[in-house]
């Protein structure tokens, strides 16, 4: 089933059956379908306008489902105006009084004129990006908006986005433009596993160590991560701080978060919002309404529809420093794991579940990844999963309880497996065949 027909089928179910879906859907498009479904549900409930529903529906078809949602920092006034505009649109759709219609349209026109003066959307359109979709403002935060951008427009968008951020950047001992000039562009960006007051406290360490740095704008406030630009001439000092940080965390009995380097593109990717994040951050009234619909849903994800490792999404994740690849053997870690009720529920919600190497029987644990972050490789014998570095991995224990583990702990398990496999392959390649040396014993691996 191609994407357009599948999407239309889903939308018909959403509109006709109060948001109930009872079909097998393509894992790669799961997030996009869930977004359309969610906005359609809220429109049916009367919490969002029909225009918002139709806009995301049309944009999804126009983009063939190939787009990313970005968090764009804006002023609190702009956020308030966007919420007000959505409210006026909803009023317009629910009134038949001609005088009221005229009044509402006048208010909307005035508000749109005010917003256009500082509108990121107008700026992007002037850069040649004509097709965008501004998502309804459903969270309680008043510092950003969410905009869907087609993959084909991604580079133009990011060029504009960096300029937009440069105009807002400040903080640290230097702002980013000062740091660029001071270092002649010789700086590196790092992810730090904390934000807020903890970041402010750490900046005092950087000042003490006389590190030239700049705090980058936080593109996803509330995810316990921050980004910092450090002059390359001070990398050794920064490495000293990382060592101090890790030792301090271990002494406190805590697992150190992941500090890692990223390029400009990976930094901008921290602004990407997936559907689950968008819904999770919605105000309670939207979440409660969505839960009512969820009780009627019966979504099934088929592993056979997971994308191959030569697709566009694989390349994007492979180039994103916020993720690390792991390989998952299909026969040993997927086919031969316990297929319990908890695993089935997670798969039906759009997740890929596999046994964690080294865990068996009553001690079996499972790694849970979004299905669209997993790809088929090696002619179907292997899956390649992308584990995020900037948030905990989700793990299921034997009772179905959800646990969390840091990226480094999870990656070390799979990295050890890969190293062992590489060593075995190398030994086999170096070992002469018995036909070449009949007196040679079979090597013990």
Secondary structure, DSSP 4 states (H G I P E B T S, - for coil): --HHHHHHHHHHHHHHTTT---SEE-GGGHHHHHHHHHHHHHHHHTSS-HHHHHHHHHHHHHTTT-EEEEEEE--HHHHHHHHHHHHHHHHHHT---HHHHHHHHHHHHHHHHHHHTT-HHHHHHHTT---EEEPP--BS-SSEEEEEEEGGGHHHHHHHHHHHHHTT---SSS-HHHHHHHHTT-EEEEEES--THHHHHHHHHHHHTT--EEEPP-SSTTSS-EEEEEEGGGHHHHHHHHHHHHHHHHHTT-PPPP-EEE-HHHHHHTTB--HHHHHHTB-HHHHHHHHHHHTT---EE-GGGPPBTTSHHHHHHHT-TTEEEEEEEHIIIIITS---HHHHHHHHTTEEEEEPTT--GGG--EEEEEGGGEEEEGGGTEEEEEEESSSPEEEE-TT--EEEE-HHHHHHHHHHHHHHHHHHHHHHHHSPPTTT-TTPPPPP-
